[in-house]
Amino acid sequence: MLSRTLTHTTSARAGSIRRMRRRTTAATSGRIFCSTNGCPSFLELDPASGVATCQICGFTRRVG
């Protein structure tokens, strides 16, 4: 049986690896990762205004 510390460390590391994988995938595909407090989505870019928006949390970011 695992101790609480080891269990917590293992689950925290797994979460960290998932976040790193999402960010790496976003960087290589040219998509912008939202990255606000645990939001797991990508920003959608409006080329006319140069503003990227997250459809889940509403975060906006000026690109360019």
JOWO-V546355 format. One record per residue. N is the residue number from 1. RES is the residue in three letters. D_LAST is the distance of its C-alpha to the last C-alpha in Angstrom with 2 decimals. Layout:
n:N res:RES d_last:D_LAST
n:N res:RES d_last:D_LAST
This chain:
n:1 res:MET d_last:51.63
n:2 res:LEU d_last:48.42
n:3 res:SER d_last:48.22
n:4 res:ARG d_last:45.71
n:5 res:THR d_last:43.83
n:6 res:LEU d_last:43.55
n:7 res:THR d_last:42.57
n:8 res:HIS d_last:39.83
n:9 res:THR d_last:38.54
n:10 res:THR d_last:38.55
n:11 res:SER d_last:36.67
n:12 res:ALA d_last:34.07
n:13 res:ARG d_last:33.53
n:14 res:ALA d_last:33.22
n:15 res:GLY d_last:30.52
n:16 res:SER d_last:28.65
n:17 res:ILE d_last:28.91
n:18 res:ARG d_last:27.66
n:19 res:ARG d_last:24.51
n:20 res:MET d_last:23.93
n:21 res:ARG d_last:24.57
n:22 res:ARG d_last:22.07
n:23 res:ARG d_last:19.28
n:24 res:THR d_last:20.40
n:25 res:THR d_last:20.57
n:26 res:ALA d_last:17.05
n:27 res:ALA d_last:15.77
n:28 res:THR d_last:17.95
n:29 res:SER d_last:17.28
n:30 res:GLY d_last:13.48
n:31 res:ARG d_last:13.59
n:32 res:ILE d_last:12.17
n:33 res:PHE d_last:15.31
n:34 res:CYS d_last:15.97
n:35 res:SER d_last:18.11
n:36 res:THR d_last:19.49
n:37 res:ASN d_last:23.27
n:38 res:GLY d_last:24.36
n:39 res:CYS d_last:22.36
n:40 res:PRO d_last:22.66
n:41 res:SER d_last:20.08
n:42 res:PHE d_last:16.71
n:43 res:LEU d_last:13.95
n:44 res:GLU d_last:13.86
n:45 res:LEU d_last:10.72
n:46 res:ASP d_last:11.38
n:47 res:PRO d_last:9.84
n:48 res:ALA d_last:11.37
n:49 res:SER d_last:9.93
n:50 res:GLY d_last:6.52
n:51 res:VAL d_last:8.58
n:52 res:ALA d_last:10.10
n:53 res:THR d_last:13.79
n:54 res:CYS d_last:16.71
n:55 res:GLN d_last:19.78
n:56 res:ILE d_last:22.21
n:57 res:CYS d_last:21.47
n:58 res:GLY d_last:19.16
n:59 res:PHE d_last:16.47
n:60 res:THR d_last:13.16
n:61 res:ARG d_last:9.78
n:62 res:ARG d_last:6.67
n:63 res:VAL d_last:3.73
n:64 res:GLY d_last:0.00
